[in-house]
Amino acid sequence: MLSVHPSIDPAVFALAPGFRAMSIVVEATPLTRPEIASEALKSACQQVVNNDAAWADAHLAAWAEVFKAFGAKAKRTPCSADALRRRVLRDGTLPAIDPVVDLYNAISIRYALPVGGENIAAYAGAPRLVIADGSERFDTVKEGEVVYESPESGEVIWRDDQGVTCRRWNWRQGVRTRLDASARQMWFILESLPAMPLSALQQASDELISGLQQMMPGAQIGKTLIEAPAL
């Protein structure tokens, strides 16, 4: 079974007390039911518009405060869940991208929860959440071309041994480790703050796993809860 061991810098836990995340690893099988993702995405968009989770606004507000704490402008560069949900509230839906991406976006929208999906086979070493020193290398796309930039010093980033995989915690994913349904080794990270009940994080992760299993029968999937170490 595939294993991934993400690490969280103690400085990140100090910045966001009570931060916890669910790490999910997948040894994928060929996709047989992509419609599971489109159905999940449609249902999640309808929920946001018509019957949102009671704690959703508080959770997104908590993320905005954390972003401010490390210098990010939350209105201009919101957490990933907030950005997706703003598009749904504006347009009523989200366009399809890829079945695996659509499925984890559906979970993010439904639970007001930042969810990252990565092709873990493209990683150099283990994922780690750290405070940037500003020298790290990040690949992104501008005007259709891959370009390289660096995060700001003090910014929270996901990275591996080669460079940044996601800037401003969960705001923008890099190109190198981007996930789609063709990947055979997948890693998902569902990130929550105390404003979201732990039971909801567990439910979100179970729903993601169920969707993946329905789309990819026979996939091997494991999950691990990550929390701050006990003092």
Disulfide bonds with the S-S distance in Angstrom:
none
